[in-house]
Amino acid sequence: MSTYLITGCGRGIGLALARQLLERGDDVIGSVRDGEPPIRHERLRTVRFDVRNPEAIDAARDSIDGPVDVLVNNAGIAGERTDRAHAAGVDDFAEVLDVNVLGPLRVTRAFLPLLGRSDQPKVMAVSSQLGGMTFPPTGHVAYCASKAALNKLMQAMAHDLRQDGIPLVIAHPGWVRTDMGGPSASIAPEESAAGLVNLLDDLTLATTGRFMNWDGSERAW
Ligand SMILES: NC(=O)c1ccc[n+]([C@@H]2O[C@H](COP(=O)([O-])OP(=O)(O)OC[C@H]3O[C@@H](n4cnc5c(N)ncnc54)[C@H](OP(=O)(O)O)[C@@H]3O)[C@@H](O)[C@H]2O)c1
């Protein structure tokens, strides 16, 4: 059984992932910004940080004794929708990049020492098909750009972490019925989470650095 650290585990995909991993016997360290996740479990531990706050991330890391086997960078925001790309609000754009790109950079960097203490370390970045350069533009230009940047960052990290024996997968979780995905989305959080767990179970250094769909198929960049 492994220890998973999941960012943004108070709701949505992060919460569904935590539930499934706990059900099959893994340990979960779930990050929330405030309060408690809406589940209690003897193998669930909560840490508190905003992914924009490096001091809080480091303090959470320092509060954990054992190794972290699997880091799931899940927390993210959609930002504003605009009719025209050139009308995107600069402050909103900067916040989306801060949370969706620099957040996973800060968290991964902070937790590398704990991943380094694992026998079988792995990293996942929860990205989006909207970050694919081959995917048609949408009104969420900041979000799309952030996930494209996340993909490129994580591709580079996968390349570098290979020498440390840490495989990394970049995952599109599907269009999921969460606060972000909305009620019309095509799959339930449980279905997405099951797919993400399979991706992590199958992840090895031989498959590191790929952009994968929740259903196990490979995505175009
Ligand atoms: N839903 C979809 O259809 C879909 C599709 C493609 C990709 N994704 C990606 O999947 C991931 C999870 O999305 P979701 O649908 O589960 O979204 P969600 O229901 O809106 O949940 C977002 C999670 O991220 C956390 N979060 C947001 N800003 C944060 C910050 N600054 N610091 C720490 N945590 C923060 C939230 O915490 P609080 O509760 O404190 O706000 C919450 O736990 C995101 O990366 C998203 O881009 C989702």
The ligand as a Tripos MOL2 file, in Angstrom:
@<TRIPOS>MOLECULE
LIG
   48    52     1     0     0
SMALL
NO_CHARGES

@<TRIPOS>ATOM
      1 N1        -13.9750   19.0240  -14.0770 N.am      1 LIG1
      2 C1        -13.5280   18.9020  -15.3100 C.2       1 LIG1
      3 O1        -14.2880   18.6680  -16.2730 O.2       1 LIG1
      4 C2        -12.0500   18.9970  -15.5820 C.ar      1 LIG1
      5 C3        -11.6290   18.7990  -16.9020 C.ar      1 LIG1
      6 C4        -10.2850   18.8720  -17.1870 C.ar      1 LIG1
      7 C5         -9.3810   19.1190  -16.1590 C.ar      1 LIG1
      8 N2         -9.8300   19.3150  -14.8940 N.ar      1 LIG1
      9 C6         -8.8060   19.5800  -13.8670 C.3       1 LIG1
     10 O2         -9.0150   18.7110  -12.7720 O.3       1 LIG1
     11 C7         -8.5380   19.3230  -11.5660 C.3       1 LIG1
     12 C8         -9.6300   19.2440  -10.4920 C.3       1 LIG1
     13 O3        -10.7710   19.8880  -11.0100 O.3       1 LIG1
     14 P1        -12.2310   19.7310  -10.3820 P.3       1 LIG1
     15 O4        -13.1460   19.5670  -11.5230 O.co2     1 LIG1
     16 O5        -12.2190   18.7460   -9.2840 O.co2     1 LIG1
     17 O6        -12.4210   21.2230   -9.8170 O.3       1 LIG1
     18 P2        -13.2130   21.7840   -8.5480 P.3       1 LIG1
     19 O7        -14.3370   20.9000   -8.1990 O.co2     1 LIG1
     20 O8        -13.4360   23.2120   -8.8700 O.co2     1 LIG1
     21 O9        -12.1260   21.6580   -7.3660 O.3       1 LIG1
     22 C9        -10.9320   22.3850   -7.4540 C.3       1 LIG1
     23 C10       -10.0510   22.0020   -6.2960 C.3       1 LIG1
     24 O10        -8.8400   22.7870   -6.3930 O.3       1 LIG1
     25 C11        -8.6390   23.4440   -5.1510 C.3       1 LIG1
     26 N3         -7.9590   24.7340   -5.3350 N.ar      1 LIG1
     27 C12        -8.3330   25.7520   -6.1380 C.ar      1 LIG1
     28 N4         -7.4930   26.7800   -6.0180 N.ar      1 LIG1
     29 C13        -6.5510   26.3920   -5.1060 C.ar      1 LIG1
     30 C14        -5.4190   27.0150   -4.5340 C.ar      1 LIG1
     31 N5         -5.0560   28.2630   -4.8740 N.pl3     1 LIG1
     32 N6         -4.6790   26.3250   -3.6260 N.ar      1 LIG1
     33 C15        -5.0420   25.0740   -3.2620 C.ar      1 LIG1
     34 N7         -6.1160   24.4370   -3.7550 N.ar      1 LIG1
     35 C16        -6.8590   25.0940   -4.6600 C.ar      1 LIG1
     36 C17       -10.0320   23.6610   -4.5900 C.3       1 LIG1
     37 O11        -9.9510   23.9160   -3.2110 O.3       1 LIG1
     38 P3        -11.0910   24.8220   -2.4630 P.3       1 LIG1
     39 O12       -12.2100   23.8620   -2.1560 O.co2     1 LIG1
     40 O13       -10.3810   25.3470   -1.2830 O.co2     1 LIG1
     41 O14       -11.5000   25.8860   -3.4450 O.co2     1 LIG1
     42 C18       -10.6760   22.3220   -4.9370 C.3       1 LIG1
     43 O15       -10.3040   21.3370   -4.0060 O.3       1 LIG1
     44 C19        -8.1670   20.7670  -11.9410 C.3       1 LIG1
     45 O16        -6.7730   20.8540  -12.1250 O.3       1 LIG1
     46 C20        -8.8840   20.9660  -13.2610 C.3       1 LIG1
     47 O17        -8.2620   21.9240  -14.0750 O.3       1 LIG1
     48 C21       -11.1460   19.2740  -14.5660 C.ar      1 LIG1
@<TRIPOS>BOND
     1     1     2 1
     2     2     3 2
     3     2     4 1
     4     4     5 ar
     5     4    48 ar
     6     5     6 ar
     7     6     7 ar
     8     7     8 ar
     9     8     9 1
    10     8    48 ar
    11     9    10 1
    12     9    46 1
    13    10    11 1
    14    11    12 1
    15    11    44 1
    16    12    13 1
    17    13    14 1
    18    14    15 2
    19    14    16 1
    20    14    17 1
    21    17    18 1
    22    18    19 2
    23    18    20 1
    24    18    21 1
    25    21    22 1
    26    22    23 1
    27    23    24 1
    28    23    42 1
    29    24    25 1
    30    25    26 1
    31    25    36 1
    32    26    27 ar
    33    26    35 ar
    34    27    28 ar
    35    28    29 ar
    36    29    30 ar
    37    29    35 ar
    38    30    31 1
    39    30    32 ar
    40    32    33 ar
    41    33    34 ar
    42    34    35 ar
    43    36    37 1
    44    36    42 1
    45    37    38 1
    46    38    39 2
    47    38    40 1
    48    38    41 1
    49    42    43 1
    50    44    45 1
    51    44    46 1
    52    46    47 1
@<TRIPOS>SUBSTRUCTURE
     1 LIG1         1 GROUP 0 **** ****
